[in-house]
Amino acid sequence: MKQIRKSIVLIILLFTFTPNIQAQFWKKLKKKAENTIVKKAEKEIDKKINKKKENNDKKIVEGNNKKTPKNDSIKIWRNFKFIPGEKVIFFDNLKYEEVGEFPSKWDLFEGGSEIALFNNQKVIIPTTKYTNAISPLFKKDNYLGNEFTIEFDIYIDDINNINDWLDFKIFFTGTIKKYKSLGYGGDITITHRKNKVEGNIYTKDQRFYLENINFGSKKSWHHISISYYKKKLKIYHNEKRIGNIPNFPTDIKGFTIVLETPKSFDNRKLITGIKNIRIAHGGGQMYKRIMSEGKYVTNGILFNSGKAKIKLQSMGIINKITTVLKENPDWKMKIIGYTDSDGSANGNLKLSKKRADAVKQAIILQGISETRLTTIGKGENEPLNTNSTPEEKANNRRVAFIKI
């Protein structure tokens, strides 16, 4: 009751004041209300900006686990040193393959393999109980040479039982016909067990053990990278180097990949498969190229199709270019993005700029000043070839670093 009386008195006093005082009162009341609205709006705007920034940060680099924050993902791959070759000679993302058929770009030596649809992705799977050996089709025997890189993704199932394991092998050979006669000419075996990854390399007279590492994510894809540079052989499992042989004793001409069905005494339903197989010549010449030519051009920075997310296996190049920039603090770089001819010319132009910007941001996250980097997108312009094969398209999807 007292509160009602106070309100009535306040209203009576208000209307007994002069019009000038009344105007001042309403002006203050209006200003207070406006300030409240503005502050509320500013909070909403800040909230949206921060949320957008977080989302953009997460989109810069894509990892195997979508829940992994981007800074942690980059940190994990910060010591990755693999540099893919500059000229792609074999590329198979299985895009045009028919499910249930043998992969058309491969030849079969032993067992069986076919294209399967797994989680809406086409993969090559083994189809027999034991050894399944396939080799890429090439017209000549010696297609690898003395400088090459090999990459592919392999799916590792949920290996929980101590008696379960999954093997896959790479035989360095001349052709499939020589596979059997060479024996241990260059046999890399990588084994996934319950808690670790292990392996070894057999040559004709020697045996090398691979470094044992933690398994990593199960029921997921893992990236295998192999580089060979004038007898120096290096093997990576995801971001970790597990093999480093300075003088590989076997001459390498070609290779065969052997997929073995997962071994399990209790469960025969474990699965495996491979995809995104990429073979390229060259690799490891970044600093030399920049010094002699003033630029370094690579098709080894990979993105999802039509997207500007950098795949983590591309971090080897980004780590290396970051090191070069840190060692030469007066250098500045122009980053130029290119695409193949798939899609519209205007869309490719925009996409190439976004990809160049994504590379720039990934380098900035490694500690390089933004003022040292500029970006350009050229889309499908300035192609290196006719874009008529998967290999030609892979070579056109490139990023150029130009010293300025």
C-alpha positions as CSV (number, residue, x, y, z in Angstrom):
1,M,0.0,0.0,0.0
2,K,2.9,2.3,0.9
3,Q,4.5,1.6,-2.4
4,I,1.4,2.5,-4.3
5,R,1.1,5.8,-2.4
6,K,4.8,6.6,-3.3
7,S,4.1,6.0,-7.0
8,I,1.0,8.2,-6.9
9,V,2.9,11.0,-5.2
10,L,5.7,10.7,-7.7
11,I,3.4,11.0,-10.7
12,I,1.6,14.1,-9.1
13,L,4.9,15.8,-8.5
14,L,6.0,15.0,-12.0
15,F,3.0,16.7,-13.6
16,T,3.3,19.7,-11.2
17,F,6.8,20.4,-12.5
18,T,7.4,22.8,-15.4
19,P,7.4,21.4,-18.9
20,N,11.2,21.9,-19.0
21,I,11.7,19.6,-16.0
22,Q,9.3,17.0,-17.4
23,A,11.2,17.0,-20.7
24,Q,14.6,16.5,-19.0
25,F,13.1,13.5,-17.0
26,W,11.7,11.8,-20.1
27,K,15.0,12.4,-22.0
28,K,17.0,10.7,-19.2
29,L,14.6,7.8,-19.1
30,K,14.8,7.4,-22.9
31,K,18.6,7.5,-22.9
32,K,18.8,4.9,-20.1
33,A,16.5,2.6,-22.2
34,E,18.6,3.2,-25.3
35,N,21.8,2.3,-23.5
36,T,20.3,-0.9,-22.2
37,I,19.2,-1.9,-25.7
38,V,22.6,-1.0,-27.2
39,K,24.5,-3.0,-24.6
40,K,22.3,-6.0,-25.1
41,A,22.8,-5.7,-28.9
42,E,26.6,-5.4,-28.5
43,K,26.7,-8.5,-26.4
44,E,24.8,-10.4,-29.1
45,I,27.1,-9.1,-31.8
46,D,30.2,-10.1,-29.8
47,K,28.8,-13.5,-29.2
48,K,28.1,-14.1,-32.9
49,I,31.5,-12.7,-33.9
50,N,33.3,-15.0,-31.4
51,K,31.3,-18.0,-32.5
52,K,32.1,-17.3,-36.1
53,K,35.8,-16.9,-35.4
54,E,35.8,-20.2,-33.5
55,N,34.1,-21.9,-36.4
56,N,36.5,-20.4,-39.0
57,D,39.5,-21.5,-36.9
58,K,38.2,-25.0,-36.8
59,K,37.8,-25.0,-40.6
60,I,41.5,-24.1,-41.3
61,V,42.8,-27.6,-40.8
62,E,40.9,-30.9,-40.8
63,G,42.0,-33.8,-38.7
64,N,41.0,-37.5,-38.4
65,N,38.9,-36.6,-35.4
66,K,36.3,-33.9,-36.0
67,K,36.1,-33.1,-32.3
68,T,39.8,-32.3,-32.1
69,P,40.5,-28.5,-31.8
70,K,42.5,-27.0,-34.6
71,N,45.4,-25.8,-32.5
72,D,45.8,-29.3,-31.0
73,S,45.6,-30.9,-34.5
74,I,48.3,-28.6,-35.8
75,K,50.5,-29.1,-32.8
76,I,50.3,-32.9,-33.1
77,W,51.5,-32.7,-36.8
78,R,54.0,-29.9,-36.1
79,N,57.0,-32.3,-36.3
80,F,55.7,-34.0,-39.5
81,K,58.5,-33.7,-42.1
82,F,57.2,-35.6,-45.1
83,I,57.4,-33.7,-48.3
84,P,55.4,-35.3,-51.2
85,G,56.9,-35.4,-54.7
86,E,56.2,-32.6,-57.1
87,K,55.1,-34.6,-60.2
88,V,52.1,-37.0,-59.7
89,I,52.5,-40.1,-61.8
90,F,49.7,-42.2,-60.3
91,F,46.5,-40.9,-58.5
92,D,43.5,-43.0,-57.6
93,N,40.7,-41.6,-55.5
94,L,38.4,-44.3,-56.9
95,K,35.9,-41.6,-57.9
96,Y,34.9,-43.3,-61.2
97,E,35.1,-46.9,-60.0
98,E,32.1,-49.3,-59.9
99,V,31.3,-50.9,-56.6
100,G,31.8,-54.7,-56.6
101,E,34.4,-54.6,-59.5
102,F,38.1,-54.9,-59.4
103,P,39.8,-51.4,-59.4
104,S,40.6,-50.5,-63.0
105,K,43.9,-48.8,-62.4
106,W,45.4,-51.9,-60.7
107,D,46.6,-55.4,-61.6
108,L,46.1,-58.5,-59.4
109,F,48.9,-60.8,-58.4
110,E,47.4,-62.9,-55.7
111,G,44.1,-63.3,-53.8
112,G,41.4,-60.8,-54.7
113,S,40.3,-57.2,-54.2
114,E,37.3,-55.1,-55.2
115,I,35.7,-51.7,-54.8
116,A,33.3,-51.4,-51.8
117,L,31.2,-48.6,-50.4
118,F,32.2,-47.9,-46.8
119,N,30.6,-45.0,-44.9
120,N,29.6,-43.6,-48.3
121,Q,33.2,-43.7,-49.5
122,K,34.7,-46.0,-52.2
123,V,37.5,-48.1,-50.9
124,I,39.6,-51.0,-52.1
125,I,39.1,-54.0,-49.9
126,P,40.7,-57.5,-49.8
127,T,38.3,-60.3,-50.6
128,T,40.1,-63.5,-49.8
129,K,41.0,-65.0,-46.4
130,Y,44.8,-64.5,-46.6
131,T,47.1,-62.6,-49.0
132,N,45.6,-60.1,-51.5
133,A,48.3,-58.4,-53.6
134,I,47.7,-55.6,-56.1
135,S,50.0,-53.4,-58.1
136,P,49.4,-50.1,-60.0
137,L,49.3,-50.4,-63.8
138,F,52.2,-48.9,-65.6
139,K,53.5,-49.6,-69.1
140,K,57.1,-49.7,-68.1
141,D,58.8,-51.8,-65.3
142,N,61.0,-49.1,-63.7
143,Y,58.4,-46.4,-63.0
144,L,59.5,-45.2,-59.5
145,G,63.1,-44.2,-60.1
146,N,65.5,-42.9,-57.4
147,E,63.3,-40.1,-56.1
148,F,59.6,-40.8,-55.3
149,T,56.9,-40.7,-52.7
150,I,54.0,-43.0,-52.0
151,E,50.9,-42.1,-50.0
152,F,47.6,-43.8,-49.2
153,D,45.0,-44.0,-46.5
154,I,44.2,-47.3,-44.7
155,Y,41.2,-48.0,-42.5
156,I,42.0,-49.7,-39.1
157,D,39.1,-51.4,-37.4
158,D,38.4,-51.6,-33.7
159,I,41.1,-54.1,-32.7
160,N,40.5,-54.8,-29.0
161,N,41.3,-58.4,-28.5
162,I,45.0,-59.2,-27.6
163,N,44.9,-61.9,-30.3
164,D,43.7,-59.6,-33.1
165,W,46.0,-57.9,-35.5
166,L,46.1,-56.4,-38.9
167,D,49.0,-56.6,-41.4
168,F,49.6,-54.8,-44.6
169,K,52.8,-55.0,-46.7
170,I,54.6,-53.2,-49.4
171,F,56.9,-55.1,-51.7
172,F,59.3,-53.0,-53.7
173,T,59.5,-54.9,-57.0
174,G,60.0,-54.4,-60.8
175,T,56.7,-55.8,-61.9
176,I,54.1,-58.1,-60.5
177,K,55.6,-61.1,-62.3
178,K,58.8,-60.5,-60.3
179,Y,57.0,-60.3,-57.0
180,K,57.5,-64.0,-56.1
181,S,61.0,-64.4,-57.4
182,L,62.4,-61.5,-55.5
183,G,61.4,-62.9,-52.1
184,Y,62.6,-60.5,-49.5
185,G,63.9,-57.9,-52.0
186,G,62.2,-55.1,-50.1
187,D,59.3,-56.2,-47.9
188,I,57.8,-53.6,-45.5
189,T,55.4,-55.0,-43.0
190,I,53.3,-52.8,-40.7
191,T,51.3,-54.5,-38.1
192,H,48.4,-53.0,-36.0
193,R,47.7,-54.6,-32.7
194,K,45.5,-53.8,-29.7
195,N,47.8,-51.1,-28.2
196,K,50.6,-50.4,-30.7
197,V,51.8,-50.3,-34.3
198,E,55.0,-52.2,-35.0
199,G,56.7,-53.6,-38.1
200,N,59.9,-54.5,-39.9
201,I,61.6,-54.3,-43.3
202,Y,63.2,-57.3,-44.9
203,T,65.7,-57.0,-47.7
204,K,67.8,-59.8,-49.2
205,D,70.4,-59.8,-46.5
206,Q,69.2,-57.5,-43.8
207,R,66.3,-56.9,-41.4
208,F,65.3,-53.5,-40.0
209,Y,62.8,-52.9,-37.3
210,L,60.3,-50.1,-37.4
211,E,59.7,-47.9,-34.4
212,N,56.9,-49.1,-32.1
213,I,54.3,-46.3,-31.6
214,N,50.9,-46.0,-30.0
215,F,48.0,-47.2,-32.1
216,G,46.1,-43.9,-32.3
217,S,42.4,-43.7,-33.2
218,K,40.6,-47.0,-33.9
219,K,37.8,-47.5,-36.3
220,S,39.3,-44.6,-38.4
221,W,41.5,-43.8,-41.3
222,H,45.3,-43.6,-41.0
223,H,47.7,-42.0,-43.4
224,I,50.8,-43.8,-44.6
225,S,53.6,-41.8,-46.3
226,I,56.8,-43.2,-47.8
227,S,59.7,-41.2,-49.3
228,Y,62.7,-42.5,-51.2
229,Y,65.5,-40.2,-52.2
230,K,68.7,-41.7,-53.6
231,K,68.8,-44.7,-51.2
232,K,67.3,-42.9,-48.2
233,L,64.0,-44.5,-47.2
234,K,61.6,-42.9,-44.7
235,I,58.2,-44.3,-43.6
236,Y,55.5,-42.3,-41.7
237,H,52.4,-43.5,-39.9
238,N,50.2,-40.5,-39.6
239,E,52.4,-37.7,-38.2
240,K,55.1,-40.0,-36.7
241,R,58.2,-41.3,-38.6
242,I,58.5,-45.0,-37.9
243,G,61.3,-45.9,-40.3
244,N,64.5,-44.1,-41.4
245,I,67.0,-46.1,-43.4
246,P,69.9,-44.0,-44.7
247,N,71.2,-46.5,-47.3
248,F,68.4,-48.9,-48.5
249,P,70.2,-51.9,-50.0
250,T,67.7,-52.9,-52.6
251,D,67.2,-51.3,-56.0
252,I,63.6,-50.1,-56.3
253,K,61.6,-50.2,-59.6
254,G,57.9,-50.6,-58.7
255,F,55.8,-51.7,-55.8
256,T,53.0,-54.1,-54.8
257,I,50.7,-53.5,-51.9
258,V,49.5,-56.6,-50.0
259,L,46.3,-56.4,-48.0
260,E,45.8,-59.2,-45.5
261,T,42.4,-59.8,-44.0
262,P,42.5,-58.9,-40.2
263,K,43.7,-61.8,-38.1
264,S,41.3,-62.7,-35.3
265,F,40.8,-65.9,-33.4
266,D,37.5,-64.7,-32.1
267,N,36.1,-62.3,-34.7
268,R,36.3,-62.6,-38.4
269,K,34.3,-59.5,-39.0
270,L,37.1,-57.0,-38.7
271,I,37.6,-55.0,-41.9
272,T,40.3,-53.0,-43.7
273,G,40.6,-51.0,-46.9
274,I,42.7,-48.4,-48.7
275,K,41.9,-45.2,-50.7
276,N,43.5,-42.0,-52.0
277,I,46.6,-43.7,-53.4
278,R,49.2,-41.1,-54.7
279,I,52.6,-41.7,-56.3
280,A,54.8,-38.8,-57.3
281,H,58.4,-38.2,-58.4
282,G,60.7,-35.9,-56.6
283,G,60.3,-34.6,-53.0
284,G,62.5,-32.9,-50.4
285,Q,63.9,-30.1,-52.6
286,M,62.0,-27.1,-51.3
287,Y,64.8,-24.9,-50.0
288,K,67.0,-25.6,-53.1
289,R,64.1,-24.7,-55.4
290,I,63.4,-21.4,-53.7
291,M,67.1,-20.5,-53.7
292,S,67.7,-21.4,-57.4
293,E,64.3,-20.5,-58.9
294,G,62.8,-18.1,-56.4
295,K,59.7,-20.3,-56.0
296,Y,58.4,-23.7,-54.8
297,V,55.4,-25.2,-56.5
298,T,53.6,-28.2,-54.8
299,N,50.5,-30.3,-55.4
300,G,51.0,-32.0,-52.1
301,I,48.8,-29.6,-50.1
302,L,45.5,-31.4,-50.2
303,F,42.0,-30.3,-49.6
304,N,38.6,-32.0,-49.6
305,S,36.9,-31.8,-53.0
306,G,35.5,-28.3,-53.6
307,K,36.5,-27.2,-50.1
308,A,39.3,-25.1,-48.5
309,K,40.0,-27.3,-45.5
310,I,43.7,-28.4,-45.4
311,K,44.1,-32.1,-44.7
312,L,46.6,-32.8,-41.9
313,Q,48.9,-34.9,-44.1
314,S,49.7,-31.7,-45.9
315,M,51.4,-30.3,-42.7
316,G,54.8,-31.5,-43.8
317,I,55.0,-28.9,-46.5
318,I,53.6,-26.2,-44.2
319,N,56.0,-27.1,-41.5
320,K,58.9,-26.9,-43.9
321,I,57.9,-23.6,-45.5
322,T,57.5,-22.2,-42.0
323,T,61.0,-23.3,-41.1
324,V,62.4,-21.7,-44.2
325,L,60.7,-18.4,-43.4
326,K,61.9,-18.5,-39.8
327,E,65.5,-19.1,-41.0
328,N,65.2,-16.2,-43.4
329,P,63.3,-13.4,-41.5
330,D,63.7,-10.9,-44.3
331,W,61.9,-13.1,-46.8
332,K,58.3,-12.5,-47.9
333,M,56.1,-15.0,-49.7
334,K,53.3,-14.7,-52.2
335,I,51.0,-17.8,-52.0
336,I,49.1,-18.6,-55.2
337,G,46.3,-21.2,-55.3
338,Y,45.3,-23.1,-58.4
339,T,42.6,-25.7,-59.2
340,D,41.9,-28.2,-61.9
341,S,39.2,-27.6,-64.5
342,D,36.3,-29.4,-62.7
343,G,33.5,-27.0,-61.9
344,S,32.9,-23.5,-63.1
345,A,35.7,-21.1,-63.9
346,N,34.3,-18.4,-61.5
347,G,33.8,-21.0,-58.7
348,N,37.3,-22.3,-59.1
349,L,38.7,-18.7,-59.0
350,K,37.0,-18.1,-55.6
351,L,38.0,-21.6,-54.3
352,S,41.7,-21.1,-55.2
353,K,41.8,-17.8,-53.3
354,K,40.1,-19.5,-50.3
355,R,42.7,-22.3,-50.4
356,A,45.6,-19.9,-50.6
357,D,44.1,-18.0,-47.6
358,A,43.8,-21.3,-45.7
359,V,47.5,-22.0,-46.3
360,K,48.4,-18.5,-45.2
361,Q,46.5,-18.9,-41.9
362,A,48.1,-22.3,-41.2
363,I,51.5,-20.7,-41.6
364,I,50.5,-17.8,-39.4
365,L,49.5,-20.3,-36.7
366,Q,53.1,-21.5,-36.8
367,G,54.3,-18.1,-35.7
368,I,55.0,-16.3,-39.0
369,S,53.8,-12.6,-39.2
370,E,50.8,-12.0,-41.5
371,T,52.6,-9.0,-43.0
372,R,55.1,-11.4,-44.7
373,L,52.4,-13.3,-46.6
374,T,50.1,-12.3,-49.5
375,T,47.6,-14.5,-51.4
376,I,46.3,-14.8,-54.9
377,G,43.8,-17.2,-56.5
378,K,44.1,-18.1,-60.1
379,G,41.6,-20.9,-60.3
380,E,41.9,-23.1,-63.4
381,N,44.0,-20.5,-65.2
382,E,47.6,-21.4,-66.3
383,P,47.1,-25.2,-66.4
384,L,50.2,-27.4,-66.6
385,N,48.4,-29.8,-69.0
386,T,45.1,-30.7,-70.6
387,N,43.3,-31.8,-67.4
388,S,42.3,-35.0,-69.2
389,T,43.4,-37.6,-66.6
390,P,43.2,-37.9,-62.8
391,E,47.0,-37.5,-62.7
392,E,46.9,-34.3,-64.8
393,K,44.2,-32.8,-62.6
394,A,46.2,-33.7,-59.5
395,N,49.2,-31.8,-60.9
396,N,47.0,-28.8,-61.6
397,R,45.6,-28.6,-58.0
398,R,48.7,-26.9,-56.7
399,V,50.0,-24.1,-54.5
400,A,52.9,-21.9,-55.5
401,F,55.1,-20.1,-53.0
402,I,56.9,-17.2,-54.7
403,K,59.7,-15.3,-52.9
404,I,59.1,-11.6,-53.1
